Amino acid sequence: MGKRLIQLTAVMAGVFLAVTNVTAKLPEKTEVLSVMGKVADWQIEHFHDDMQRENHWENRFNAWTYGALYIGMEKWAKLADDDKYYQFLLKVSADNNWDLGPGKYHADDQTVGQLYIELYRKYKKPNMLAKTLERTKWIKQNPSQQPMRLNNYKYTDRWTWCDALFMAPPVWAKLANITGDNSYRDWMFAEYVATVNHLYDNDEKLFYRDEHFIDKRDKGHKIFWSRGNGWVFGGLTLIIPELPEGPQKAYFTQLYKDMAQSLIKLQTSAGHWAMSLQAAELYPTPETSGTAFFTYGLAWGVNNGLLDKQTYLPAIELAWNTLVSHVREDGLLGYVQPVGAAPGEAWPDKTEVYGIGAFLSAGSEVYKLAQ
């Protein structure tokens, strides 16, 4: 009887914790701006620290890791009462010679183009866009003949891993708007649908990271990597606003809503999403990059009328407060899983530039929801 009482007490304590966390409200707008500024300033101060990577292809300021940072940093620059953030982004872009990464087809090497496009929209200087246009035009004219499969990284010309759906498709959607050339949008849509048909689980409404996880199980659980799905979910918010009303926009919007419905059910009572979305008991460590992308994506959906506020706001509030709890006093965002392709480990004192980008993106939408 004593053991049963202890178990019941533990369960009730867990329920109380979940309820109190879920009902936690968003802070005031000034507090959101304050923590965003602290995180952004820390990252700029430590901008070069991220260059000590084993993989030489990541040691570039136009690599995908940095491209993801710039997307969030540009969103922060729009909110900040200081032009230094735009000046930082302009300097980075100039240092990159406004060029994409070296891989002609590789989605990762197109990510930084999203920054150049947004700076072009603000400053209207053709040189900011020229090399991104040159690359994408070449790809359209010379489509890869590789199959839609990764095959242990043998085939990376096409979007054969789910992260790619954040990296490249928004570039194409934005270019269609800027140029008025619908072929950019149509090319992107066809490739995107091919990836969905390859990696999307229609029952779970989630993406496998790549083909090697489709039939794999982790102690009986399907393996849906948190950040991998975060890449897709965050990428959808960058694509949908660029699309005119019609079948393509309807397709992406339905995919976004289906993922949102699945994701909200998988949030942990602590507020984060586990590194393996359906196996939280196997991965109890918090992880902030996937969580930040989901927070960003859900808040964007509420702000744009795609998601019901009453249903989704509690999850957003819980997630944002959890993210902020992992920001150190000096501005370092902890528990960002290192570069990888599957659920793994994270640490309170370890961060990555793409995690900062995701956090700043989340803050840009939470700010609109805040008191």
C-alpha positions as CSV (number, residue, x, y, z in Angstrom):
1,M,0.0,0.0,0.0
2,G,2.9,2.4,0.9
3,K,4.5,1.7,-2.5
4,R,1.3,2.4,-4.3
5,L,0.8,5.7,-2.5
6,I,4.4,6.7,-3.4
7,Q,3.7,5.9,-7.1
8,L,0.4,7.8,-7.0
9,T,2.1,10.8,-5.4
10,A,4.8,10.7,-8.1
11,V,2.2,10.6,-10.9
12,M,0.2,13.5,-9.3
13,A,3.4,15.5,-9.0
14,G,4.2,14.9,-12.7
15,V,0.7,16.0,-13.6
16,F,1.0,19.1,-11.5
17,L,4.3,20.0,-13.1
18,A,2.9,19.5,-16.6
19,V,-0.1,21.7,-15.8
20,T,1.9,24.4,-14.2
21,N,4.3,24.5,-17.0
22,V,1.6,24.5,-19.7
23,T,-0.1,27.4,-18.2
24,A,3.0,29.5,-18.0
25,K,2.5,32.7,-19.9
26,L,4.7,34.4,-22.4
27,P,6.8,37.2,-21.0
28,E,6.3,40.8,-22.1
29,K,7.6,41.9,-25.5
30,T,10.5,43.7,-23.9
31,E,11.7,40.5,-22.2
32,V,11.5,38.6,-25.5
33,L,13.6,41.3,-27.2
34,S,16.1,41.3,-24.3
35,V,16.8,37.6,-24.4
36,M,17.0,37.6,-28.2
37,G,19.5,40.5,-28.1
38,K,21.6,38.7,-25.5
39,V,21.8,35.5,-27.6
40,A,22.5,37.4,-30.8
41,D,25.3,39.4,-29.2
42,W,26.9,36.4,-27.7
43,Q,26.9,34.7,-31.1
44,I,28.4,37.7,-32.9
45,E,31.1,37.9,-30.2
46,H,31.9,34.2,-30.7
47,F,31.3,34.2,-34.4
48,H,34.6,32.6,-35.3
49,D,34.5,30.0,-32.5
50,D,32.4,27.7,-34.7
51,M,35.1,27.2,-37.3
52,Q,37.0,24.4,-35.5
53,R,35.2,21.6,-37.2
54,E,36.6,18.2,-38.3
55,N,34.8,18.5,-41.6
56,H,36.5,21.0,-43.9
57,W,33.3,21.5,-45.9
58,E,31.7,23.1,-42.8
59,N,34.5,25.6,-42.2
60,R,33.1,28.3,-44.4
61,F,31.0,31.3,-43.6
62,N,28.6,30.4,-46.4
63,A,28.1,26.8,-45.2
64,W,24.6,25.5,-44.2
65,T,25.4,25.9,-40.5
66,Y,25.9,29.6,-40.9
67,G,23.2,30.0,-43.5
68,A,20.7,28.8,-40.9
69,L,22.1,31.3,-38.4
70,Y,21.7,34.2,-40.8
71,I,18.1,33.4,-41.4
72,G,17.3,33.9,-37.8
73,M,19.8,36.8,-37.4
74,E,18.1,38.7,-40.2
75,K,14.7,38.2,-38.5
76,W,16.2,39.6,-35.4
77,A,17.8,42.5,-37.3
78,K,14.3,43.5,-38.4
79,L,13.2,43.8,-34.8
80,A,16.3,45.2,-33.2
81,D,16.6,48.9,-32.5
82,D,20.2,49.0,-33.8
83,D,21.5,48.8,-37.3
84,K,24.6,46.9,-36.2
85,Y,22.9,43.5,-36.9
86,Y,22.3,44.4,-40.6
87,Q,25.8,45.7,-40.8
88,F,27.1,42.4,-39.4
89,L,25.1,40.5,-42.1
90,L,26.2,42.9,-44.8
91,K,29.9,42.4,-43.9
92,V,29.5,38.6,-43.7
93,S,27.9,38.6,-47.2
94,A,30.6,40.8,-48.7
95,D,33.3,38.6,-47.1
96,N,31.5,35.7,-48.9
97,N,31.6,37.7,-52.1
98,W,27.8,37.1,-52.1
99,D,28.5,33.5,-53.3
100,L,26.9,30.2,-52.4
101,G,28.8,27.2,-51.3
102,P,30.9,25.2,-53.8
103,G,28.5,22.2,-54.4
104,K,26.7,23.0,-57.7
105,Y,23.6,21.0,-56.8
106,H,23.9,20.5,-53.0
107,A,21.0,22.0,-51.1
108,D,23.2,22.8,-48.1
109,D,25.3,25.1,-50.3
110,Q,22.2,27.1,-51.3
111,T,21.1,28.0,-47.8
112,V,23.0,31.2,-47.5
113,G,21.2,32.4,-50.6
114,Q,18.2,33.1,-48.3
115,L,20.2,35.8,-46.6
116,Y,21.4,37.4,-49.8
117,I,17.8,37.5,-51.1
118,E,16.5,39.2,-48.0
119,L,19.3,41.7,-48.1
120,Y,18.5,42.3,-51.8
121,R,14.9,43.0,-50.9
122,K,16.0,45.6,-48.4
123,Y,18.9,47.3,-50.2
124,K,18.0,46.6,-53.9
125,K,21.5,46.1,-55.1
126,P,21.7,43.6,-58.0
127,N,25.2,42.2,-57.0
128,M,23.6,40.8,-53.9
129,L,21.5,38.5,-56.0
130,A,23.6,37.8,-59.0
131,K,25.4,34.6,-58.0
132,T,22.3,33.0,-56.4
133,L,20.5,33.6,-59.7
134,E,23.4,32.3,-61.7
135,R,23.5,29.0,-59.6
136,T,19.8,28.3,-59.6
137,K,19.4,29.1,-63.3
138,W,22.2,26.7,-64.1
139,I,20.5,23.9,-62.0
140,K,17.2,24.4,-63.9
141,Q,19.0,24.2,-67.2
142,N,21.1,21.1,-66.1
143,P,18.9,19.1,-63.8
144,S,20.6,16.3,-62.0
145,Q,20.0,12.7,-63.2
146,Q,20.7,11.1,-59.9
147,P,18.0,9.0,-58.3
148,M,15.9,10.2,-55.4
149,R,17.9,8.3,-52.7
150,L,20.8,9.2,-50.5
151,N,22.6,5.8,-50.6
152,N,25.1,6.5,-47.8
153,Y,25.7,10.0,-49.2
154,K,26.5,8.7,-52.7
155,Y,23.6,10.9,-54.1
156,T,23.3,14.4,-52.8
157,D,22.5,16.4,-55.9
158,R,18.8,16.2,-55.2
159,W,16.9,16.6,-51.9
160,T,17.4,13.1,-50.7
161,W,17.6,14.0,-46.9
162,C,14.9,15.9,-45.1
163,D,17.2,18.7,-43.9
164,A,17.5,19.8,-47.5
165,L,13.8,21.0,-47.5
166,F,14.9,23.9,-45.2
167,M,18.1,24.7,-47.1
168,A,17.1,25.1,-50.7
169,P,13.4,25.3,-51.5
170,P,12.8,28.7,-49.9
171,V,15.5,30.1,-52.2
172,W,13.6,29.0,-55.2
173,A,10.2,30.2,-53.9
174,K,11.7,33.6,-53.1
175,L,13.4,33.9,-56.5
176,A,10.1,33.1,-58.3
177,N,8.6,36.2,-56.5
178,I,11.5,38.4,-57.2
179,T,12.0,37.6,-60.8
180,G,8.4,36.9,-61.7
181,D,9.6,33.7,-63.3
182,N,7.3,30.9,-62.2
183,S,9.7,28.2,-63.4
184,Y,11.6,28.6,-60.2
185,R,8.5,27.8,-58.2
186,D,7.5,24.9,-60.5
187,W,10.9,23.3,-60.4
188,M,11.1,23.6,-56.6
189,F,7.6,22.1,-56.2
190,A,8.3,19.1,-58.4
191,E,11.5,18.3,-56.5
192,Y,9.9,18.9,-53.1
193,V,7.0,16.5,-53.8
194,A,9.5,13.9,-54.9
195,T,11.2,14.2,-51.5
196,V,7.9,14.0,-49.6
197,N,7.0,10.9,-51.5
198,H,10.3,9.4,-50.5
199,L,10.7,10.4,-46.8
200,Y,7.3,11.3,-45.4
201,D,5.4,8.9,-43.2
202,N,1.7,9.4,-44.0
203,D,0.6,7.7,-40.9
204,E,2.7,9.6,-38.4
205,K,2.8,12.9,-40.4
206,L,6.5,13.2,-39.9
207,F,9.7,12.8,-42.0
208,Y,12.4,10.2,-41.8
209,R,15.8,11.9,-42.0
210,D,16.7,9.8,-45.0
211,E,16.0,6.4,-46.5
212,H,18.3,4.6,-44.0
213,F,15.8,5.3,-41.2
214,I,12.6,4.2,-43.0
215,D,12.6,0.6,-41.8
216,K,14.8,1.1,-38.8
217,R,13.5,0.9,-35.2
218,D,14.9,2.0,-31.9
219,K,13.6,-0.4,-29.2
220,G,10.4,-0.6,-31.2
221,H,10.1,3.1,-32.0
222,K,10.1,4.6,-35.4
223,I,13.0,7.1,-35.6
224,F,11.9,10.6,-36.4
225,W,14.8,13.0,-35.7
226,S,13.7,16.1,-33.9
227,R,15.9,18.6,-35.8
228,G,15.4,16.9,-39.1
229,N,11.6,17.5,-38.7
230,G,12.4,20.9,-37.4
231,W,14.2,21.7,-40.6
232,V,11.2,20.7,-42.6
233,F,8.7,22.5,-40.4
234,G,10.7,25.7,-40.3
235,G,11.3,25.5,-44.0
236,L,7.6,25.4,-44.7
237,T,7.1,28.8,-43.0
238,L,9.7,30.2,-45.3
239,I,8.0,28.8,-48.4
240,I,4.3,29.3,-47.8
241,P,4.3,33.2,-47.7
242,E,6.1,33.3,-51.0
243,L,3.4,31.3,-52.9
244,P,0.3,32.7,-54.7
245,E,-3.1,31.1,-53.9
246,G,-3.4,27.9,-55.8
247,P,-2.7,24.1,-55.7
248,Q,0.9,24.5,-54.7
249,K,0.2,26.7,-51.7
250,A,-2.6,24.4,-50.7
251,Y,-0.2,21.4,-50.8
252,F,2.4,23.1,-48.6
253,T,-0.2,24.5,-46.2
254,Q,-1.8,21.1,-45.7
255,L,1.5,19.5,-45.1
256,Y,2.3,22.2,-42.5
257,K,-1.0,21.7,-40.7
258,D,-0.6,17.9,-40.6
259,M,2.8,18.2,-39.2
260,A,1.7,20.7,-36.6
261,Q,-1.1,18.4,-35.4
262,S,1.4,15.6,-35.0
263,L,4.1,17.7,-33.3
264,I,1.8,19.2,-30.6
265,K,1.1,15.7,-29.4
266,L,4.8,14.9,-29.0
267,Q,5.9,17.8,-26.9
268,T,7.2,16.7,-23.5
269,S,5.8,17.9,-20.2
270,A,9.2,19.7,-19.7
271,G,8.4,21.8,-22.8
272,H,11.0,20.5,-25.3
273,W,10.7,17.9,-28.1
274,A,12.8,14.8,-27.6
275,M,15.6,14.2,-30.0
276,S,13.7,11.1,-31.2
277,L,10.2,12.5,-31.4
278,Q,8.3,9.3,-30.6
279,A,10.9,7.9,-28.0
280,A,11.2,10.6,-25.3
281,E,11.9,8.0,-22.7
282,L,15.0,6.9,-24.6
283,Y,16.2,10.5,-25.1
284,P,15.4,12.5,-21.9
285,T,18.1,15.2,-22.4
286,P,16.6,18.5,-23.6
287,E,17.5,19.6,-27.1
288,T,17.0,23.2,-28.2
289,S,17.6,23.3,-32.0
290,G,14.6,21.1,-32.9
291,T,12.5,22.6,-30.1
292,A,13.3,26.1,-31.4
293,F,12.3,25.3,-34.9
294,F,9.0,23.8,-33.7
295,T,8.4,26.8,-31.5
296,Y,9.1,29.1,-34.4
297,G,6.9,27.1,-36.8
298,L,3.9,26.9,-34.4
299,A,4.1,30.6,-33.4
300,W,4.2,31.5,-37.1
301,G,1.2,29.4,-37.8
302,V,-0.8,31.1,-35.0
303,N,0.3,34.6,-36.1
304,N,-0.7,33.9,-39.7
305,G,-4.1,32.3,-38.9
306,L,-3.2,28.8,-40.0
307,L,-3.3,27.3,-36.5
308,D,-5.9,27.8,-33.8
309,K,-4.5,30.0,-31.1
310,Q,-6.4,28.4,-28.2
311,T,-5.1,25.0,-29.2
312,Y,-1.5,25.8,-29.9
313,L,-0.6,28.8,-27.7
314,P,-0.1,26.7,-24.5
315,A,2.5,24.6,-26.4
316,I,4.2,27.7,-27.7
317,E,4.3,29.3,-24.2
318,L,5.7,26.1,-22.6
319,A,8.3,25.7,-25.4
320,W,9.5,29.3,-25.4
321,N,9.9,29.4,-21.6
322,T,11.8,26.1,-21.8
323,L,14.1,27.5,-24.5
324,V,14.8,30.7,-22.4
325,S,15.6,28.5,-19.4
326,H,18.6,27.1,-21.4
327,V,20.1,30.5,-22.2
328,R,23.0,31.2,-19.9
329,E,23.5,34.5,-18.3
330,D,26.2,35.4,-20.8
331,G,23.9,34.6,-23.7
332,L,25.0,31.1,-24.7
333,L,22.1,28.9,-25.8
334,G,22.8,25.4,-24.4
335,Y,21.6,21.9,-25.3
336,V,22.0,22.4,-29.0
337,Q,22.7,19.0,-30.5
338,P,25.9,19.0,-32.6
339,V,26.0,18.4,-36.3
340,G,24.5,15.1,-37.0
341,A,21.8,13.1,-38.8
342,A,20.0,11.2,-36.0
343,P,19.0,11.5,-32.3
344,G,22.1,11.7,-30.1
345,E,23.4,13.8,-27.2
346,A,23.4,17.5,-26.2
347,W,25.0,19.4,-23.3
348,P,24.1,22.5,-21.3
349,D,27.3,24.3,-22.3
350,K,27.4,23.3,-25.9
351,T,25.8,25.4,-28.7
352,E,25.9,25.7,-32.5
353,V,25.3,28.5,-34.9
354,Y,22.2,26.9,-36.5
355,G,20.7,26.6,-33.0
356,I,21.0,30.3,-32.5
357,G,19.4,30.9,-35.9
358,A,16.4,28.7,-34.8
359,F,16.1,30.5,-31.5
360,L,16.1,33.9,-33.1
361,S,13.5,32.8,-35.6
362,A,11.4,31.5,-32.7
363,G,11.8,34.8,-30.9
364,S,10.7,36.8,-33.9
365,E,7.3,35.1,-33.9
366,V,6.9,34.8,-30.1
367,Y,7.5,38.5,-29.9
368,K,4.3,39.0,-32.0
369,L,2.4,36.8,-29.6
370,A,3.8,38.3,-26.4
371,Q,2.0,40.7,-24.0
